[in-house]
């Protein structure tokens, strides 16, 4: 276990973020047979559609799942609105075979449980990615992928979110039989350890930020969403995440001289549009910082590896940066105002 002495800020958020590599290694070891079993069932009974059920950081892992599942298996993937079940009392009436992918840290939010139960009762094969193996969500599911992140004491989820993303990648790789991605995931714990690097170049540009954009696309969009949430949650910055394509439909009008932008590049096909938007914003005088594996382009380091994995490594670097930025802004990232560790929405 990592302790506060190895953390420059001494915050729980940073300590727990530094434990992510061990958490992911435990998750892989605990679920090898589970991934294989789920993949075998999906191969034998291919779902026509995948429905994800999640909120908060877990929903950002669901965004990542959408891009991986659709690009690797060609299976349409959509997010369920839990309130359709919990508030409106509506149940799915679909004749299609489907996979319900439920992602949660606590596995206890009532609206999520209601949505998953209705999906299961309507015939969905239900897989839960959950950190609390004794949770009601785990009891509901046909299969449980234990995130194995261990307890998180900081309100801001870090290692459990990275474990969720890694589990999504492993599930998609097993289902699709993508041998290259399967091999790359074997190195992910070591890559995460190496990715615990400094993004200190972002401290000064974002120190006094009140509003900003986080830009990603494709495999990086869910991670951009997670970064924006953590900037709100821990640093008190009104940060909004956009696709490099979607930001052109209105939000671009807000970008002017000095406007802070964090752009998440990569080595996949979607990165070119992120680079293009970053150049355009820079030309307007915006304070743009690009995370990218190309050192000739990057303001912030991102390791180059399999393009599916690069966003996770950027997120590892970001979590450590966010804890330090919060401290610099006079905030406690472990206990953000008005928030609880478990949010029980209905």
Secondary structure as UniProt FT lines:
FT   HELIX           4..6
FT   HELIX           12..18
FT   HELIX           20..44
FT   STRAND          49..53
FT   HELIX           57..73
FT   STRAND          76..79
FT   HELIX           82..86
FT   TURN            87..88
FT   STRAND          98..104
FT   HELIX           110..121
FT   TURN            122..123
FT   STRAND          125..130
FT   TURN            133..134
FT   HELIX           136..140
FT   STRAND          143..146
FT   HELIX           159..176
FT   HELIX           179..186
FT   HELIX           188..194
FT   HELIX           201..206
FT   TURN            207..208
FT   STRAND          211..216
FT   HELIX           218..220
FT   HELIX           221..235
FT   STRAND          238..243
FT   TURN            244..245
FT   HELIX           246..248
FT   TURN            249..250
FT   HELIX           251..254
FT   TURN            257..258
FT   STRAND          260..264
FT   TURN            269..270
FT   HELIX           271..283
FT   TURN            284..285
FT   STRAND          287..292
FT   TURN            295..297
FT   STRAND          300..301
FT   HELIX           307..328
FT   TURN            329..330
FT   TURN            333..334
FT   TURN            337..338
//
